[in-house]
Amino acid sequence: MKIRPLHDRMLVKRVAEQDTQRGGIIIPDTAKEKPQEGKVIAVGNGKVTDEGKKIALDVKAGDRILFGKYSGNEVKIEGEEYVIFREEDVLAILE
């Protein structure tokens, strides 16, 4: 299935967190937090201003991003879990 977010929204797949920390401590599934890093799968066309002009997004498909802990809306598409964000919820692009 193809999906295209609207306006300034983007579809992101969370990047899986590692099971062990630097000290070698194994973290059980119940104690793990959801990762705040993800890969952008699809982006919308851009934000529309009050004058009707379209502002393109800085983020593009394939970028790795950091986002806030409680931002975005979680959705499930064809058995896969994704998060939909507005561009303003993105904290940084990882290069």
Biopython code that builds the backbone (N, CA, C, O; Angstrom):
import numpy as np
from Bio.PDB.StructureBuilder import StructureBuilder

atoms = [
    (1, "MET", "N", (0.838, -1.171, 0.000)),
    (1, "MET", "CA", (0.000, 0.000, 0.000)),
    (1, "MET", "C", (0.890, 1.243, 0.000)),
    (1, "MET", "O", (1.898, 1.292, 0.705)),
    (2, "LYS", "N", (0.517, 2.228, -0.780)),
    (2, "LYS", "CA", (1.218, 3.500, -0.780)),
    (2, "LYS", "C", (0.457, 4.462, 0.112)),
    (2, "LYS", "O", (-0.774, 4.474, 0.123)),
    (3, "ILE", "N", (1.198, 5.266, 0.859)),
    (3, "ILE", "CA", (0.582, 6.246, 1.741)),
    (3, "ILE", "C", (1.342, 7.558, 1.614)),
    (3, "ILE", "O", (2.572, 7.573, 1.557)),
    (4, "ARG", "N", (0.601, 8.651, 1.572)),
    (4, "ARG", "CA", (1.207, 9.981, 1.485)),
    (4, "ARG", "C", (0.547, 10.865, 2.535)),
    (4, "ARG", "O", (-0.645, 11.157, 2.438)),
    (5, "PRO", "N", (1.307, 11.291, 3.533)),
    (5, "PRO", "CA", (0.747, 12.190, 4.546)),
    (5, "PRO", "C", (0.347, 13.525, 3.931)),
    (5, "PRO", "O", (0.887, 13.925, 2.899)),
    (6, "LEU", "N", (-0.584, 14.203, 4.555)),
    (6, "LEU", "CA", (-1.053, 15.490, 4.053)),
    (6, "LEU", "C", (-0.265, 16.646, 4.663)),
    (6, "LEU", "O", (0.233, 16.555, 5.786)),
    (7, "HIS", "N", (-0.163, 17.728, 3.906)),
    (7, "HIS", "CA", (0.419, 19.012, 4.313)),
    (7, "HIS", "C", (1.808, 18.849, 4.932)),
    (7, "HIS", "O", (2.718, 18.354, 4.266)),
    (8, "ASP", "N", (1.993, 19.258, 6.201)),
    (8, "ASP", "CA", (3.321, 19.243, 6.816)),
    (8, "ASP", "C", (3.524, 18.035, 7.728)),
    (8, "ASP", "O", (4.298, 18.097, 8.682)),
    (9, "ARG", "N", (2.839, 16.955, 7.439)),
    (9, "ARG", "CA", (2.971, 15.743, 8.245)),
    (9, "ARG", "C", (3.929, 14.753, 7.583)),
    (9, "ARG", "O", (4.180, 14.810, 6.379)),
    (10, "MET", "N", (4.457, 13.841, 8.411)),
    (10, "MET", "CA", (5.363, 12.813, 7.897)),
    (10, "MET", "C", (5.103, 11.496, 8.611)),
    (10, "MET", "O", (4.704, 11.475, 9.775)),
    (11, "LEU", "N", (5.332, 10.403, 7.903)),
    (11, "LEU", "CA", (5.165, 9.054, 8.431)),
    (11, "LEU", "C", (6.544, 8.543, 8.821)),
    (11, "LEU", "O", (7.464, 8.536, 8.003)),
    (12, "VAL", "N", (6.686, 8.112, 10.083)),
    (12, "VAL", "CA", (7.986, 7.720, 10.619)),
    (12, "VAL", "C", (7.903, 6.328, 11.226)),
    (12, "VAL", "O", (6.925, 5.990, 11.893)),
    (13, "LYS", "N", (8.931, 5.527, 10.994)),
    (13, "LYS", "CA", (9.047, 4.212, 11.630)),
    (13, "LYS", "C", (10.117, 4.334, 12.705)),
    (13, "LYS", "O", (11.242, 4.753, 12.432)),
    (14, "ARG", "N", (9.755, 3.964, 13.933)),
    (14, "ARG", "CA", (10.716, 4.039, 15.036)),
    (14, "ARG", "C", (11.889, 3.086, 14.788)),
    (14, "ARG", "O", (11.711, 1.990, 14.257)),
    (15, "VAL", "N", (13.084, 3.521, 15.181)),
    (15, "VAL", "CA", (14.278, 2.694, 15.081)),
    (15, "VAL", "C", (14.374, 1.895, 16.369)),
    (15, "VAL", "O", (14.271, 2.462, 17.457)),
    (16, "ALA", "N", (14.569, 0.591, 16.262)),
    (16, "ALA", "CA", (14.616, -0.285, 17.438)),
    (16, "ALA", "C", (15.800, 0.056, 18.328)),
    (16, "ALA", "O", (16.903, 0.320, 17.850)),
    (17, "GLU", "N", (15.548, 0.043, 19.627)),
    (17, "GLU", "CA", (16.581, 0.336, 20.608)),
    (17, "GLU", "C", (17.353, -0.946, 20.921)),
    (17, "GLU", "O", (16.799, -2.040, 20.818)),
    (18, "GLN", "N", (18.608, -0.821, 21.297)),
    (18, "GLN", "CA", (19.432, -1.984, 21.620)),
    (18, "GLN", "C", (19.005, -2.586, 22.958)),
    (18, "GLN", "O", (18.486, -1.887, 23.828)),
    (19, "ASP", "N", (19.232, -3.897, 23.111)),
    (19, "ASP", "CA", (18.847, -4.603, 24.331)),
    (19, "ASP", "C", (19.835, -4.410, 25.469)),
    (19, "ASP", "O", (19.467, -4.598, 26.629)),
    (20, "THR", "N", (21.082, -4.041, 25.177)),
    (20, "THR", "CA", (22.070, -3.875, 26.239)),
    (20, "THR", "C", (22.606, -2.457, 26.253)),
    (20, "THR", "O", (22.659, -1.790, 25.220)),
    (21, "GLN", "N", (22.995, -2.011, 27.412)),
    (21, "GLN", "CA", (23.611, -0.699, 27.594)),
    (21, "GLN", "C", (25.131, -0.855, 27.462)),
    (21, "GLN", "O", (25.628, -1.960, 27.250)),
    (22, "ARG", "N", (25.853, 0.244, 27.588)),
    (22, "ARG", "CA", (27.314, 0.203, 27.463)),
    (22, "ARG", "C", (27.958, -0.678, 28.523)),
    (22, "ARG", "O", (28.968, -1.324, 28.248)),
    (23, "GLY", "N", (27.406, -0.720, 29.714)),
    (23, "GLY", "CA", (27.974, -1.508, 30.796)),
    (23, "GLY", "C", (27.665, -2.990, 30.692)),
    (23, "GLY", "O", (28.105, -3.768, 31.538)),
    (24, "GLY", "N", (26.915, -3.401, 29.670)),
    (24, "GLY", "CA", (26.582, -4.792, 29.478)),
    (24, "GLY", "C", (25.310, -5.217, 30.189)),
    (24, "GLY", "O", (24.992, -6.406, 30.227)),
    (25, "ILE", "N", (24.578, -4.265, 30.754)),
    (25, "ILE", "CA", (23.341, -4.590, 31.453)),
    (25, "ILE", "C", (22.243, -4.848, 30.430)),
    (25, "ILE", "O", (22.025, -4.043, 29.524)),
    (26, "ILE", "N", (21.555, -5.973, 30.579)),
    (26, "ILE", "CA", (20.459, -6.320, 29.673)),
    (26, "ILE", "C", (19.166, -5.748, 30.237)),
    (26, "ILE", "O", (18.843, -5.968, 31.404)),
    (27, "ILE", "N", (18.430, -5.017, 29.414)),
    (27, "ILE", "CA", (17.198, -4.367, 29.844)),
    (27, "ILE", "C", (16.005, -5.213, 29.401)),
    (27, "ILE", "O", (15.878, -5.519, 28.215)),
    (28, "PRO", "N", (15.127, -5.594, 30.333)),
    (28, "PRO", "CA", (13.946, -6.376, 29.936)),
    (28, "PRO", "C", (12.955, -5.530, 29.150)),
    (28, "PRO", "O", (12.961, -4.302, 29.241)),
    (29, "ASP", "N", (12.102, -6.199, 28.374)),
    (29, "ASP", "CA", (11.132, -5.503, 27.527)),
    (29, "ASP", "C", (10.211, -4.587, 28.312)),
    (29, "ASP", "O", (9.827, -3.530, 27.812)),
    (30, "THR", "N", (9.852, -4.963, 29.522)),
    (30, "THR", "CA", (8.909, -4.169, 30.314)),
    (30, "THR", "C", (9.519, -2.865, 30.806)),
    (30, "THR", "O", (8.784, -1.932, 31.127)),
    (31, "ALA", "N", (10.836, -2.777, 30.875)),
    (31, "ALA", "CA", (11.494, -1.572, 31.379)),
    (31, "ALA", "C", (11.970, -0.642, 30.272)),
    (31, "ALA", "O", (12.449, 0.458, 30.550)),
    (32, "LYS", "N", (11.845, -1.067, 29.033)),
    (32, "LYS", "CA", (12.321, -0.250, 27.914)),
    (32, "LYS", "C", (11.383, 0.913, 27.635)),
    (32, "LYS", "O", (10.165, 0.796, 27.769)),
    (33, "GLU", "N", (11.968, 2.030, 27.248)),
    (33, "GLU", "CA", (11.183, 3.171, 26.784)),
    (33, "GLU", "C", (11.128, 3.117, 25.264)),
    (33, "GLU", "O", (11.996, 2.522, 24.625)),
    (34, "LYS", "N", (10.116, 3.733, 24.695)),
    (34, "LYS", "CA", (10.026, 3.776, 23.239)),
    (34, "LYS", "C", (11.144, 4.669, 22.712)),
    (34, "LYS", "O", (11.429, 5.717, 23.291)),
    (35, "PRO", "N", (11.771, 4.261, 21.627)),
    (35, "PRO", "CA", (12.858, 5.079, 21.079)),
    (35, "PRO", "C", (12.357, 6.419, 20.567)),
    (35, "PRO", "O", (11.225, 6.540, 20.097)),
    (36, "GLN", "N", (13.214, 7.418, 20.666)),
    (36, "GLN", "CA", (12.883, 8.763, 20.199)),
    (36, "GLN", "C", (13.596, 9.069, 18.895)),
    (36, "GLN", "O", (13.780, 10.229, 18.527)),
    (37, "GLU", "N", (13.990, 8.025, 18.210)),
    (37, "GLU", "CA", (14.677, 8.161, 16.933)),
    (37, "GLU", "C", (13.903, 7.346, 15.913)),
    (37, "GLU", "O", (13.386, 6.272, 16.222)),
    (38, "GLY", "N", (13.828, 7.866, 14.691)),
    (38, "GLY", "CA", (13.090, 7.148, 13.669)),
    (38, "GLY", "C", (13.575, 7.466, 12.272)),
    (38, "GLY", "O", (14.377, 8.375, 12.058)),
    (39, "LYS", "N", (13.066, 6.690, 11.320)),
    (39, "LYS", "CA", (13.389, 6.886, 9.901)),
    (39, "LYS", "C", (12.123, 7.358, 9.201)),
    (39, "LYS", "O", (11.058, 6.757, 9.349)),
    (40, "VAL", "N", (12.247, 8.432, 8.445)),
    (40, "VAL", "CA", (11.106, 9.006, 7.734)),
    (40, "VAL", "C", (10.789, 8.128, 6.530)),
    (40, "VAL", "O", (11.652, 7.872, 5.690)),
    (41, "ILE", "N", (9.542, 7.670, 6.454)),
    (41, "ILE", "CA", (9.099, 6.808, 5.361)),
    (41, "ILE", "C", (8.476, 7.636, 4.238)),
    (41, "ILE", "O", (8.757, 7.404, 3.062)),
    (42, "ALA", "N", (7.629, 8.600, 4.602)),
    (42, "ALA", "CA", (6.955, 9.442, 3.605)),
    (42, "ALA", "C", (6.694, 10.808, 4.194)),
    (42, "ALA", "O", (6.527, 10.939, 5.407)),
    (43, "VAL", "N", (6.654, 11.836, 3.348)),
    (43, "VAL", "CA", (6.371, 13.207, 3.785)),
    (43, "VAL", "C", (5.264, 13.802, 2.926)),
    (43, "VAL", "O", (5.035, 13.378, 1.793)),
    (44, "GLY", "N", (4.585, 14.792, 3.490)),
    (44, "GLY", "CA", (3.543, 15.498, 2.758)),
    (44, "GLY", "C", (4.126, 16.523, 1.804)),
    (44, "GLY", "O", (5.345, 16.653, 1.690)),
    (45, "ASN", "N", (3.252, 17.252, 1.119)),
    (45, "ASN", "CA", (3.678, 18.238, 0.120)),
    (45, "ASN", "C", (4.210, 19.524, 0.723)),
    (45, "ASN", "O", (4.974, 20.234, 0.070)),
    (46, "GLY", "N", (3.831, 19.839, 1.943)),
    (46, "GLY", "CA", (4.303, 21.062, 2.580)),
    (46, "GLY", "C", (3.168, 21.819, 3.224)),
    (46, "GLY", "O", (1.993, 21.547, 2.978)),
    (47, "LYS", "N", (3.540, 22.768, 4.049)),
    (47, "LYS", "CA", (2.570, 23.571, 4.780)),
    (47, "LYS", "C", (2.036, 24.686, 3.877)),
    (47, "LYS", "O", (2.788, 25.288, 3.110)),
    (48, "VAL", "N", (0.742, 24.948, 3.977)),
    (48, "VAL", "CA", (0.121, 26.007, 3.187)),
    (48, "VAL", "C", (-0.083, 27.220, 4.086)),
    (48, "VAL", "O", (-0.696, 27.109, 5.148)),
    (49, "THR", "N", (0.430, 28.385, 3.667)),
    (49, "THR", "CA", (0.287, 29.604, 4.459)),
    (49, "THR", "C", (-1.096, 30.200, 4.271)),
    (49, "THR", "O", (-1.885, 29.714, 3.461)),
    (50, "ASP", "N", (-1.390, 31.259, 5.025)),
    (50, "ASP", "CA", (-2.678, 31.945, 4.904)),
    (50, "ASP", "C", (-2.864, 32.577, 3.528)),
    (50, "ASP", "O", (-3.992, 32.750, 3.067)),
    (51, "GLU", "N", (-1.754, 32.921, 2.872)),
    (51, "GLU", "CA", (-1.812, 33.519, 1.537)),
    (51, "GLU", "C", (-1.953, 32.466, 0.444)),
    (51, "GLU", "O", (-2.117, 32.810, -0.727)),
    (52, "GLY", "N", (-1.891, 31.200, 0.806)),
    (52, "GLY", "CA", (-2.032, 30.128, -0.166)),
    (52, "GLY", "C", (-0.716, 29.610, -0.728)),
    (52, "GLY", "O", (-0.719, 28.753, -1.611)),
    (53, "LYS", "N", (0.406, 30.115, -0.233)),
    (53, "LYS", "CA", (1.709, 29.646, -0.697)),
    (53, "LYS", "C", (2.080, 28.366, 0.029)),
    (53, "LYS", "O", (1.740, 28.188, 1.198)),
    (54, "LYS", "N", (2.777, 27.474, -0.665)),
    (54, "LYS", "CA", (3.217, 26.213, -0.088)),
    (54, "LYS", "C", (4.668, 26.334, 0.358)),
    (54, "LYS", "O", (5.529, 26.766, -0.409)),
    (55, "ILE", "N", (4.932, 25.951, 1.600)),
    (55, "ILE", "CA", (6.294, 25.944, 2.127)),
    (55, "ILE", "C", (6.748, 24.489, 2.197)),
    (55, "ILE", "O", (6.151, 23.682, 2.911)),
    (56, "ALA", "N", (7.797, 24.158, 1.461)),
    (56, "ALA", "CA", (8.303, 22.772, 1.412)),
    (56, "ALA", "C", (8.900, 22.375, 2.759)),
    (56, "ALA", "O", (9.372, 23.225, 3.513)),
    (57, "LEU", "N", (8.877, 21.085, 3.050)),
    (57, "LEU", "CA", (9.436, 20.574, 4.294)),
    (57, "LEU", "C", (10.952, 20.448, 4.194)),
    (57, "LEU", "O", (11.487, 20.187, 3.117)),
    (58, "ASP", "N", (11.647, 20.634, 5.322)),
    (58, "ASP", "CA", (13.093, 20.432, 5.371)),
    (58, "ASP", "C", (13.434, 18.953, 5.455)),
    (58, "ASP", "O", (14.523, 18.537, 5.060)),
    (59, "VAL", "N", (12.504, 18.164, 5.969)),
    (59, "VAL", "CA", (12.719, 16.729, 6.144)),
    (59, "VAL", "C", (12.266, 16.006, 4.880)),
    (59, "VAL", "O", (11.252, 16.368, 4.282)),
    (60, "LYS", "N", (13.019, 14.983, 4.474)),
    (60, "LYS", "CA", (12.637, 14.205, 3.290)),
    (60, "LYS", "C", (12.642, 12.716, 3.640)),
    (60, "LYS", "O", (13.205, 12.314, 4.659)),
    (61, "ALA", "N", (12.028, 11.921, 2.810)),
    (61, "ALA", "CA", (11.968, 10.477, 3.026)),
    (61, "ALA", "C", (13.381, 9.910, 3.088)),
    (61, "ALA", "O", (14.239, 10.278, 2.285)),
    (62, "GLY", "N", (13.622, 9.019, 4.037)),
    (62, "GLY", "CA", (14.937, 8.413, 4.207)),
    (62, "GLY", "C", (15.767, 9.053, 5.305)),
    (62, "GLY", "O", (16.750, 8.458, 5.746)),
    (63, "ASP", "N", (15.401, 10.256, 5.765)),
    (63, "ASP", "CA", (16.134, 10.927, 6.844)),
    (63, "ASP", "C", (15.920, 10.206, 8.162)),
    (63, "ASP", "O", (14.862, 9.620, 8.395)),
    (64, "ARG", "N", (16.938, 10.252, 9.029)),
    (64, "ARG", "CA", (16.798, 9.771, 10.412)),
    (64, "ARG", "C", (16.594, 11.000, 11.278)),
    (64, "ARG", "O", (17.346, 11.970, 11.181)),
    (65, "ILE", "N", (15.576, 10.957, 12.125)),
    (65, "ILE", "CA", (15.222, 12.134, 12.919)),
    (65, "ILE", "C", (15.137, 11.793, 14.407)),
    (65, "ILE", "O", (15.002, 10.633, 14.796)),
    (66, "LEU", "N", (15.220, 12.841, 15.221)),
    (66, "LEU", "CA", (14.937, 12.760, 16.650)),
    (66, "LEU", "C", (13.642, 13.508, 16.899)),
    (66, "LEU", "O", (13.405, 14.561, 16.308)),
    (67, "PHE", "N", (12.795, 12.962, 17.780)),
    (67, "PHE", "CA", (11.523, 13.618, 18.071)),
    (67, "PHE", "C", (11.235, 13.517, 19.558)),
    (67, "PHE", "O", (11.870, 12.740, 20.272)),
    (68, "GLY", "N", (10.280, 14.299, 20.018)),
    (68, "GLY", "CA", (9.913, 14.335, 21.426)),
    (68, "GLY", "C", (9.301, 13.035, 21.904)),
    (68, "GLY", "O", (8.731, 12.276, 21.120)),
    (69, "LYS", "N", (9.424, 12.786, 23.195)),
    (69, "LYS", "CA", (8.967, 11.537, 23.788)),
    (69, "LYS", "C", (7.474, 11.297, 23.606)),
    (69, "LYS", "O", (7.060, 10.168, 23.339)),
    (70, "TYR", "N", (6.663, 12.339, 23.745)),
    (70, "TYR", "CA", (5.207, 12.177, 23.689)),
    (70, "TYR", "C", (4.581, 12.811, 22.454)),
    (70, "TYR", "O", (3.375, 13.056, 22.437)),
    (71, "SER", "N", (5.366, 13.079, 21.430)),
    (71, "SER", "CA", (4.824, 13.726, 20.234)),
    (71, "SER", "C", (4.371, 12.700, 19.207)),
    (71, "SER", "O", (4.812, 11.551, 19.226)),
    (72, "GLY", "N", (3.497, 13.121, 18.322)),
    (72, "GLY", "CA", (3.039, 12.266, 17.229)),
    (72, "GLY", "C", (1.857, 11.399, 17.592)),
    (72, "GLY", "O", (1.485, 11.279, 18.760)),
    (73, "ASN", "N", (1.271, 10.794, 16.568)),
    (73, "ASN", "CA", (0.142, 9.881, 16.710)),
    (73, "ASN", "C", (0.550, 8.518, 16.181)),
    (73, "ASN", "O", (0.988, 8.394, 15.037)),
    (74, "GLU", "N", (0.407, 7.501, 17.008)),
    (74, "GLU", "CA", (0.775, 6.153, 16.605)),
    (74, "GLU", "C", (-0.333, 5.544, 15.757)),
    (74, "GLU", "O", (-1.514, 5.645, 16.090)),
    (75, "VAL", "N", (0.067, 4.905, 14.648)),
    (75, "VAL", "CA", (-0.881, 4.242, 13.756)),
    (75, "VAL", "C", (-0.315, 2.873, 13.383)),
    (75, "VAL", "O", (0.894, 2.648, 13.439)),
    (76, "LYS", "N", (-1.207, 1.971, 13.004)),
    (76, "LYS", "CA", (-0.795, 0.640, 12.562)),
    (76, "LYS", "C", (-1.287, 0.458, 11.138)),
    (76, "LYS", "O", (-2.488, 0.544, 10.882)),
    (77, "ILE", "N", (-0.365, 0.205, 10.200)),
    (77, "ILE", "CA", (-0.698, 0.046, 8.791)),
    (77, "ILE", "C", (-0.143, -1.289, 8.330)),
    (77, "ILE", "O", (1.065, -1.518, 8.377)),
    (78, "GLU", "N", (-1.028, -2.168, 7.884)),
    (78, "GLU", "CA", (-0.659, -3.499, 7.410)),
    (78, "GLU", "C", (0.234, -4.237, 8.410)),
    (78, "GLU", "O", (1.217, -4.866, 8.018)),
    (79, "GLY", "N", (-0.103, -4.161, 9.690)),
    (79, "GLY", "CA", (0.625, -4.875, 10.729)),
    (79, "GLY", "C", (1.887, -4.196, 11.221)),
    (79, "GLY", "O", (2.496, -4.669, 12.181)),
    (80, "GLU", "N", (2.299, -3.112, 10.602)),
    (80, "GLU", "CA", (3.496, -2.371, 11.004)),
    (80, "GLU", "C", (3.088, -1.146, 11.815)),
    (80, "GLU", "O", (2.078, -0.508, 11.517)),
    (81, "GLU", "N", (3.876, -0.816, 12.844)),
    (81, "GLU", "CA", (3.592, 0.355, 13.663)),
    (81, "GLU", "C", (4.398, 1.552, 13.174)),
    (81, "GLU", "O", (5.606, 1.457, 12.957)),
    (82, "TYR", "N", (3.716, 2.671, 13.005)),
    (82, "TYR", "CA", (4.322, 3.918, 12.555)),
    (82, "TYR", "C", (3.846, 5.051, 13.463)),
    (82, "TYR", "O", (2.941, 4.881, 14.280)),
    (83, "VAL", "N", (4.480, 6.204, 13.297)),
    (83, "VAL", "CA", (4.066, 7.407, 14.008)),
    (83, "VAL", "C", (3.930, 8.519, 12.969)),
    (83, "VAL", "O", (4.777, 8.646, 12.085)),
    (84, "ILE", "N", (2.872, 9.322, 13.071)),
    (84, "ILE", "CA", (2.687, 10.463, 12.176)),
    (84, "ILE", "C", (2.963, 11.740, 12.962)),
    (84, "ILE", "O", (2.375, 11.968, 14.020)),
    (85, "PHE", "N", (3.864, 12.572, 12.434)),
    (85, "PHE", "CA", (4.273, 13.820, 13.079)),
    (85, "PHE", "C", (4.009, 14.999, 12.178)),
    (85, "PHE", "O", (3.907, 14.861, 10.959)),
    (86, "ARG", "N", (3.900, 16.157, 12.791)),
    (86, "ARG", "CA", (4.010, 17.415, 12.064)),
    (86, "ARG", "C", (5.496, 17.769, 12.043)),
    (86, "ARG", "O", (6.260, 17.301, 12.887)),
    (87, "GLU", "N", (5.896, 18.582, 11.096)),
    (87, "GLU", "CA", (7.318, 18.945, 10.992)),
    (87, "GLU", "C", (7.790, 19.666, 12.254)),
    (87, "GLU", "O", (8.951, 19.533, 12.640)),
    (88, "GLU", "N", (6.919, 20.416, 12.890)),
    (88, "GLU", "CA", (7.315, 21.165, 14.093)),
    (88, "GLU", "C", (7.643, 20.250, 15.275)),
    (88, "GLU", "O", (8.274, 20.698, 16.233)),
    (89, "ASP", "N", (7.229, 18.971, 15.230)),
    (89, "ASP", "CA", (7.534, 18.013, 16.306)),
    (89, "ASP", "C", (8.922, 17.414, 16.173)),
    (89, "ASP", "O", (9.401, 16.767, 17.104)),
    (90, "VAL", "N", (9.577, 17.613, 15.041)),
    (90, "VAL", "CA", (10.919, 17.065, 14.822)),
    (90, "VAL", "C", (11.933, 17.952, 15.529)),
    (90, "VAL", "O", (11.954, 19.167, 15.336)),
    (91, "LEU", "N", (12.783, 17.322, 16.360)),
    (91, "LEU", "CA", (13.795, 18.069, 17.102)),
    (91, "LEU", "C", (15.084, 18.244, 16.293)),
    (91, "LEU", "O", (15.722, 19.295, 16.360)),
    (92, "ALA", "N", (15.469, 17.205, 15.524)),
    (92, "ALA", "CA", (16.714, 17.273, 14.768)),
    (92, "ALA", "C", (16.731, 16.208, 13.688)),
    (92, "ALA", "O", (16.036, 15.196, 13.771)),
    (93, "ILE", "N", (17.549, 16.462, 12.665)),
    (93, "ILE", "CA", (17.817, 15.477, 11.618)),
    (93, "ILE", "C", (19.217, 14.949, 11.865)),
    (93, "ILE", "O", (20.164, 15.726, 11.987)),
    (94, "LEU", "N", (19.357, 13.623, 11.942)),
    (94, "LEU", "CA", (20.660, 13.007, 12.174)),
    (94, "LEU", "C", (21.372, 12.784, 10.856)),
    (94, "LEU", "O", (20.790, 12.259, 9.908)),
    (95, "GLU", "N", (22.621, 13.180, 10.797)),
    (95, "GLU", "CA", (23.396, 13.021, 9.565)),
    (95, "GLU", "C", (24.569, 12.111, 9.783)),
    (95, "GLU", "O", (25.337, 11.860, 8.854)),
]
sb = StructureBuilder()
sb.init_structure("model")
sb.init_model(0)
sb.init_chain("A")
sb.init_seg("    ")
for serial, (resi, resn, name, xyz) in enumerate(atoms, 1):
    if name == "N":
        sb.init_residue(resn, " ", resi, " ")
    sb.init_atom(name, np.array(xyz, "f"), 0.0, 1.0, " ", f" {name:<3s}", serial, name[0])
structure = sb.get_structure()
